Structure formats: C-alpha cells, structure tokens
Amino acid sequence: MAIILHVDMDAFFASVEQLHHPAWRGRPVVVGSGPHERGVVSTCSYEARRYGIHSAMPSRTAYELCPHAIFTPPDMALYKAVSDRAFEVFSHYSPYVEAVSIDEAFLDITGTVHLHGSPRALGEALRAEVKRTCGVTCSVGIASNRLLAKIGSEERKPDGLTLLPVEPAAIAAFLAPKPLQTIWGVGRKTVALLRRHGLVTCGDVQRLDPRTLATILKSPVLATALYEHAFGRASDVVAREDADEKSVSREHTFGEDVADRAAVRERLLELVGEVGRRFRRARRWARTARLKLRDDTFETMTRQLPFDVPSRDDMAFRAAALRLFDAVWPETAGTRRPVRLIGFGVTNIQPTPGGAPSLFPSPEALRREKNERLSSALDALHEKGLLS
C-alpha cells in the first residue's frame, strides 16, 4: 500500500509577508489588489480571515469588511525564494515530490517512512524542518492516496498534521459527515445541484444508489468518480521522476471548475514551463507533445502532436501546447464545459537530437540550438530565484 503525504503551506503569501515585515505579524494582511482597485484578493492571513475575507474576493469588499487590514501587492520573487527552500526540505523526506503549486506538493513516502519510524514521525519532522528553515508553517495530511492526503492537510489548519485511517470502513466513517465540497475538485455548481436533491455530505452519497446519482448528475462517469471519492477510493499516485522515464508531464486540478479560456490557457503555459525545466535536467530530446483536458463531467480528452524535429526548448514546447489547446478549445468557440484538469507533457524521448553532424548547420538547426541555450539560461535564473 502506498503512503502519500500532502503538504500545504499555511496562508503562504501572507505568511511570507508577515515573516519579512515583523510589524505585520498578528495583524490582518491581504495580498492582492489594492483596497480601492478593481481586482481580487490573492490570499490573506488567518487574522484577516476572521473578518470573512477569502481568496478571489474583490479587494474593495475585503476593505469594507476590514478597513484596517494591510493590503500589499504580491511579491512573487520573494515567495519563490521561500518556496524553493521549502521544496528542498521536502526532498529530504522523499525522492518523489510532485509540485501542485508554489506552496503545495505531494510526496510518496512509501519507501522512506521506515527511516523515521512511522508516518506521523516523518510528517512531524518535515513540518518542524519547514518551520525552522523557512520561518513559516505548513499543514500535512498522510493517507493511502492523494485524494485523502489532500483532505487530511485541510483538517487541522494551520500548522497541523492529520494521519488518516487505512481501513475502508474507517475511511468511509471519517468522510461521512464531511460536506461534499471537501472532495478535491467538487465545485460550487455540482454542490448546488446535489443540494437540491438533499445530498449535502459524503455520507449522503455513500447511502445513495450509484444509478440514482448518475441520473441526477446526467453523467455516469462523473457519478462513478464522485461515488468512489465519497468513500475515499482513488487510484491516483504521485508522479515519479525515474531515470529511465518514458515521458515528462505535469497536471493541474483546479480547486473549482473553470470556464474561462484565458485562465485555463495561462495555467497550461505555467505547466509547459515546469515540464521544460524538469525535462532539461537530463540531456534528452522529445519527439511528441501531449495535452490532457478533463471537464466537469470527468470526461477526459487527450491530444498529441509530433514536433517538427526532436526538441527540448521552451519555445518548441510552448508552440506545440498552444496548437493543441487551440485545436480543442478554439478562441472563436462559444461556451464549453468547465475544465477540471489541464495537463501537458512530452514523450517519445531520445538521448540525442538526431540528424548527422554538419559543418554547415541549417537555419532551423541554428535556431533550435539558440532556443535551447536560451531555455537553459532561463532555467539557471529560475534556480537562483530570479524568475517567478
């Protein structure tokens, strides 16, 4: 059985701001747009949350709720520097670390837990080292899959640890009183629809006939996934970086389903950058790009596209990702089903760029080499925390 740890930095942006501005500690801090600007809250400190402020709230509303709050714009370079230190700590506890965002990650600790004696001991050691090294706190959930580990990390925020049960009956009992929005990826529209049918908690879904759930949701695929997740059953695993890996990919599951094309496209480009930096850690080239898109009914679409020549630079990766994205979601298209998950990867990997060496390289070959050098230079800046 796998042992998965989910670590979530507590109110990360706001916590880093309080760390670097001692006078702000213990006070409500709002990171995002200014109080009189047309923008939203990125995140806020726990002191600000007591006033009802939350992420994605209009900043003007946040100001109305708490006029004496400290409003500050995001400092991504600062957050990235602290995040890099945190991820270095994570690597001390497992060679398999899957970044979800700048302040969140999954670790497969199956093979390293024996070094600490127990899952709880490992989790407590990780939390203590993050606090000592980074000056901010994190919350941890440990379970047999990513779904449950994610739920666990939210259980005792901030600065807490939750070790979930492993027996199926105990897991179901733990989840039964939880509201359905506790399940990662269950958005407001789905919650509202289920509420109209008297389904509010995971226990309500556990007691329901799956066929009835499929009728309510009008999607057997979504109904099956929700029914299984209500019992804590999931087969998701942490993405591993093996030396002989056949592909390199990154995925992002949105906290709430997203129907905004620009927002999904922006997240895709972030994934492309993450894939590129990870891919270039070894000397290799890819022949194929792949896009993955999952909508709010759990229907999954995958598309792939061969590169014109084996590639490893960001420009080629980005161009391929956008061609695939435009094909499945044209800019001129009308509305489409909201997106739950977006993913990008490269495959068909080879150790050389291919082609015979030449004393007179073609313009295409020269352009590729230039792009590869530029991508490697940008990687170096990322490593130094000079790029967010």
Secondary structure in CASP SS format (residue, H / E / C, confidence):
PFRMAT SS
TARGET T0000
AUTHOR 0000-0000-0000
METHOD secondary structure of the structure
MODEL  1
M C 1.00
A C 1.00
I C 1.00
I E 1.00
L E 1.00
H E 1.00
V E 1.00
D E 1.00
M E 1.00
D C 1.00
A C 1.00
F H 1.00
F H 1.00
A H 1.00
S H 1.00
V H 1.00
E H 1.00
Q H 1.00
L H 1.00
H H 1.00
H C 1.00
P H 1.00
A H 1.00
W H 1.00
R C 1.00
G C 1.00
R C 1.00
P C 1.00
V E 1.00
V E 1.00
V E 1.00
G E 1.00
S C 1.00
G C 1.00
P C 1.00
H C 1.00
E C 1.00
R C 1.00
G C 1.00
V E 1.00
V E 1.00
S E 1.00
T E 1.00
C E 1.00
S C 1.00
Y H 1.00
E H 1.00
A H 1.00
R H 1.00
R C 1.00
Y C 1.00
G C 1.00
I C 1.00
H C 1.00
S C 1.00
A C 1.00
M C 1.00
P E 1.00
S H 1.00
R H 1.00
T H 1.00
A H 1.00
Y H 1.00
E H 1.00
L H 1.00
C C 1.00
P C 1.00
H C 1.00
A C 1.00
I E 1.00
F E 1.00
T E 1.00
P C 1.00
P C 1.00
D C 1.00
M H 1.00
A H 1.00
L H 1.00
Y H 1.00
K H 1.00
A H 1.00
V H 1.00
S H 1.00
D H 1.00
R H 1.00
A H 1.00
F H 1.00
E H 1.00
V H 1.00
F H 1.00
S C 1.00
H C 1.00
Y C 1.00
S C 1.00
P C 1.00
Y C 1.00
V E 1.00
E E 1.00
A E 1.00
V E 1.00
S E 1.00
I C 1.00
D C 1.00
E E 1.00
A E 1.00
F E 1.00
L E 1.00
D E 1.00
I C 1.00
T C 1.00
G C 1.00
T C 1.00
V H 1.00
H H 1.00
L H 1.00
H C 1.00
G C 1.00
S C 1.00
P H 1.00
R H 1.00
A H 1.00
L H 1.00
G H 1.00
E H 1.00
A H 1.00
L H 1.00
R H 1.00
A H 1.00
E H 1.00
V H 1.00
K H 1.00
R H 1.00
T H 1.00
C H 1.00
G C 1.00
V C 1.00
T C 1.00
C E 1.00
S E 1.00
V E 1.00
G E 1.00
I E 1.00
A E 1.00
S C 1.00
N C 1.00
R H 1.00
L H 1.00
L H 1.00
A H 1.00
K H 1.00
I H 1.00
G H 1.00
S H 1.00
E C 1.00
E C 1.00
R C 1.00
K C 1.00
P C 1.00
D C 1.00
G C 1.00
L E 1.00
T E 1.00
L E 1.00
L C 1.00
P C 1.00
V C 1.00
E C 1.00
P H 1.00
A H 1.00
A H 1.00
I H 1.00
A H 1.00
A H 1.00
F H 1.00
L H 1.00
A C 1.00
P C 1.00
K C 1.00
P E 1.00
L H 1.00
Q H 1.00
T H 1.00
I C 1.00
W C 1.00
G C 1.00
V C 1.00
G C 1.00
R H 1.00
K H 1.00
T H 1.00
V H 1.00
A H 1.00
L H 1.00
L H 1.00
R H 1.00
R H 1.00
H C 1.00
G C 1.00
L C 1.00
V C 1.00
T E 1.00
C H 1.00
G H 1.00
D H 1.00
V H 1.00
Q H 1.00
R C 1.00
L C 1.00
D C 1.00
P H 1.00
R H 1.00
T H 1.00
L H 1.00
A H 1.00
T H 1.00
I H 1.00
L H 1.00
K C 1.00
S C 1.00
P H 1.00
V H 1.00
L H 1.00
A H 1.00
T H 1.00
A H 1.00
L H 1.00
Y H 1.00
E H 1.00
H H 1.00
A H 1.00
F C 1.00
G C 1.00
R C 1.00
A C 1.00
S C 1.00
D C 1.00
V C 1.00
V C 1.00
A C 1.00
R C 1.00
E C 1.00
D C 1.00
A C 1.00
D C 1.00
E C 1.00
K C 1.00
S E 1.00
V E 1.00
S E 1.00
R E 1.00
E E 1.00
H E 1.00
T E 1.00
F E 1.00
G E 1.00
E E 1.00
D E 1.00
V E 1.00
A C 1.00
D C 1.00
R H 1.00
A H 1.00
A H 1.00
V H 1.00
R H 1.00
E H 1.00
R H 1.00
L H 1.00
L H 1.00
E H 1.00
L H 1.00
V H 1.00
G H 1.00
E H 1.00
V H 1.00
G H 1.00
R H 1.00
R H 1.00
F H 1.00
R C 1.00
R C 1.00
A C 1.00
R C 1.00
R C 1.00
W E 1.00
A E 1.00
R E 1.00
T E 1.00
A E 1.00
R E 1.00
L E 1.00
K E 1.00
L E 1.00
R E 1.00
D E 1.00
D C 1.00
T C 1.00
F C 1.00
E C 1.00
T E 1.00
M E 1.00
T E 1.00
R E 1.00
Q E 1.00
L E 1.00
P E 1.00
F E 1.00
D E 1.00
V E 1.00
P E 1.00
S E 1.00
R C 1.00
D C 1.00
D H 1.00
M H 1.00
A H 1.00
F H 1.00
R H 1.00
A H 1.00
A H 1.00
A H 1.00
L H 1.00
R H 1.00
L H 1.00
F H 1.00
D H 1.00
A H 1.00
V H 1.00
W C 1.00
P C 1.00
E C 1.00
T C 1.00
A C 1.00
G C 1.00
T C 1.00
R C 1.00
R C 1.00
P C 1.00
V E 1.00
R E 1.00
L E 1.00
I E 1.00
G E 1.00
F E 1.00
G E 1.00
V E 1.00
T E 1.00
N E 1.00
I E 1.00
Q E 1.00
P C 1.00
T C 1.00
P C 1.00
G C 1.00
G C 1.00
A C 1.00
P C 1.00
S C 1.00
L C 1.00
F C 1.00
P C 1.00
S C 1.00
P H 1.00
E H 1.00
A H 1.00
L H 1.00
R H 1.00
R H 1.00
E H 1.00
K H 1.00
N H 1.00
E H 1.00
R H 1.00
L H 1.00
S H 1.00
S H 1.00
A H 1.00
L H 1.00
D H 1.00
A H 1.00
L H 1.00
H H 1.00
E H 1.00
K C 1.00
G C 1.00
L C 1.00
L C 1.00
S C 1.00
END
